[in-house]
Amino acid sequence: DRMGLGEASFKVNRPTEIRPLMPNQVREGDSFSAGFSVMNRTDKPRTLKVNITASGDIKTGESASVEKTITLQPYKRESVFVPYHAALLPLDRAQEGGVISFSIAAGDDVDSDGLKHTIPVLKSRTIITSALYGTSVDDKLSENISIPKDIYTDVGDVSVTLSPSVIANLDGAFKYMESYPYTCWEQKLTRAVMAAQYHGLKPYLNVSTTWEDADKIPASTLESASAYQAPNGGMTYFTAKNEYVDPYLSAYTALGFSWLKKLGYDIPVDVSKNLEKYLMGFLRNDKAPSYYSKEMVASVRAVILSAYKDAGNIAVDDIIRLRGEEKSMSLFGKAQYMQAAEKFPQAVHIARETLDSVFSSGVESGGKFSFNDTHTSGFDRILATSLRDNCAVLSSFMDYPDQTIIKDKAFKLLRMITQSRGSKYYFENTQENMFCMNALLDYARVYESESPSLSILASYGDAPLGNARFSDVKDSPITLSKALEGQDAGQTKSLTLQKEGVGRFYYTARLRYADKTPPVLVNAGMDVHRQYSIKQDGKWVVAKTPLSLKRGDLVKVDLFLSLPTARNFVVVNDPLPGGLETVNLDLATTSQKDAGEALFDKDGGSYWYQHDDWRSFGFSRWSFYHKELRHDSARFYSDWLEAGNYHLSYMAQAIAAGDFAAPPTRAEEMYDVDIFGLGEKGDITVRESD
């Protein structure tokens, strides 16, 4: 306030102006025209000498220095182009690639100007990731890792990630339920069971996560149960009248009561007795609400069996009576039916039949297992979600008498469940919170009952990778790695893990490498395709490769992703050929018309016609919702995608002449990169405008 403020502006016009006309980047093996625009900003004609010098990663033998003479009229501009080839980088170069540096000078006796410009040279490497996941309590284990022979050894590595637990990210779920605002019976009961489970899962929570009245909530909730029970014994969400009774809510209440009883809480006798009478009638008679399909009825009956399997209220005849109906049950119903059948030696074969049926809907990768179920819209009435189904399956796995059949599927399924929640504050609804927390408790009871206090020495062949120490299930994972070297190609060596101490540990062994003859159209859990389209007679037409363009042409890029099961933290990365640049609507100088061309317009040859249920960018919160249009690629992100088909698109423009490689589109899970898909690679030729 004492110094004052002044503003001024001025413009300066140099007599000579130079601007680069370059690709944003090139890849090894690309050929391109290095261009510079020279302008005479005087009112008289001038003859200028232009000298262009290139250094760095250009093809050996190409002229590093070129001199040209041009004559420019007043205020006129002319472009000067020199052809170059990006060099194949030596294998001992840095993994990120190289660079080509240009110096240009243009001038005469009146004036001269100079400019330095660099463009990166990217390596043409298609990274393949193989992974092996496991868990062990043994003092020593070994896994053989075979490295392909014909690979580039300037990229890639061998690594192992170690952790003391696979249970994580639980704090938000408890914080959410602690302050949950709604008061219908399903939500009150879920909150009560969550409060009862708080102490069982407290070792996995941060010290700052506390629930002070957790011990009081279950008892007070059970005292209020009668207020939601109708005269016929069934349970209601709000109003305790027979017409508002919901069979699934009633079965879920019996299930919640069984969980609370195991945790030491007294269940109100009259409520429990009347509820049992209602549910046994639903189990053994054919009466059901008109809006309940036979599939829904079968699934709710399975929940009733599961709720009473430990109380002596059901007999093996009840299990056998429902046999055959499991084919029409939802995945959630099958999990409950299997848990009930597991309790009766005479029904073990039924439990195995149901387990096989559950397995038939599973999709397994190296580190994750997930199950898919196709619900009709009616299943929303019984609060069905995909994640709740998977959590119920995990609990049924924990009770299965023959764990040799389950093997490592339990911890793979748990990895999928915890990653599905990821960084979200809580699971998507109270049912997911309830069944997933219950599944985590079941898993911890079976596999992580012993607190970890251990150290692990990892070695690859004869060389140590490093050491990891864990004293708490909340300790962060530790990754130990070794870059690939020339002598590693074609070798098979053992990854050895030696444990000292007590407790279970988990490991993820990964091999990342680039094959000199990379595969095309890889589907390792994801199927991805790319199509380029150009405009002909006012319509977009799918173009064949190699794609031929003129500088300035617009190209529409369509990406198609198909998933057989739900996937977590998915990124679709489409590398840009050197001659193209994305048209980014976020930039103020971008042509809104050009960017708007990305709105989908399909022709008869489009991959679009392979399916009829494509979901476009922004379809929902749990679809692709974030994109980055970069100089070198277009990237799309999602936290979670359910099984299905997804369509993405963006616009690009040809900005530089030459012959450019179009690397394959890659889709992958960011935290499980062995789940991925590779599309087709291609070639693009851009010529100067007519």
ABEGO torsion letter per residue (X at the ends): XAAEBBBBBBBBBBABBBBBBBBABBBBGBBBBBBBBBBBABABBBBBBBBBBBBEBBBBGBBABBBBBBBBBBGBBBBBBBBBBBBBBBAABBAAEBBBBBBBBBEBAABBBBBBBBBBBBBBBBBBBBBBBBBBABABBBBBBBBBABBBAABEBBBBBBBABABBGAAAAAAAAAABABABAAAAAAAAAAAAAAAAAAAABBAABBBAAAAAAAAAAAAAAAAABBAAGBBBAABBBAAABBAAAAAAAAAAAAAAAAAGBBBBAAAAAAAAAAAAAAAABABBBAABBAAAAAAAAAAAAAAAAAAGABBAAAAAAABGAAAABBAAAAAAAAAAAAABAAAAAAAAAAAAAAAAABBBBAABBBBBBBBBAAAAAAGBBAAAAAAAAAAAAAABABAAAAEAAAAAAAAAAAAAAEABABBABAAAAAAAAAAAAAAAAAAAABBBBBBBBBBBEABBAEBBBBABAABBBBBBBBBBBAAABGBBBBBBBBBBEBEBBBBBBBBBBBBABBBBGBBBGBBBBBBBBBBBGGBBBBBBOBBBBBBGBBBBBBBBBBBABBBBGBBBBBBBBAABBBBBAABAABBAAAAAAABBBBBAABAAAABAABBBBGABABBBABBBBBAABBBBBBABBBBEBBBBBBBBBBABBEBBBBBBBBBBBAABAABBBBBBBBBBBBBBBX
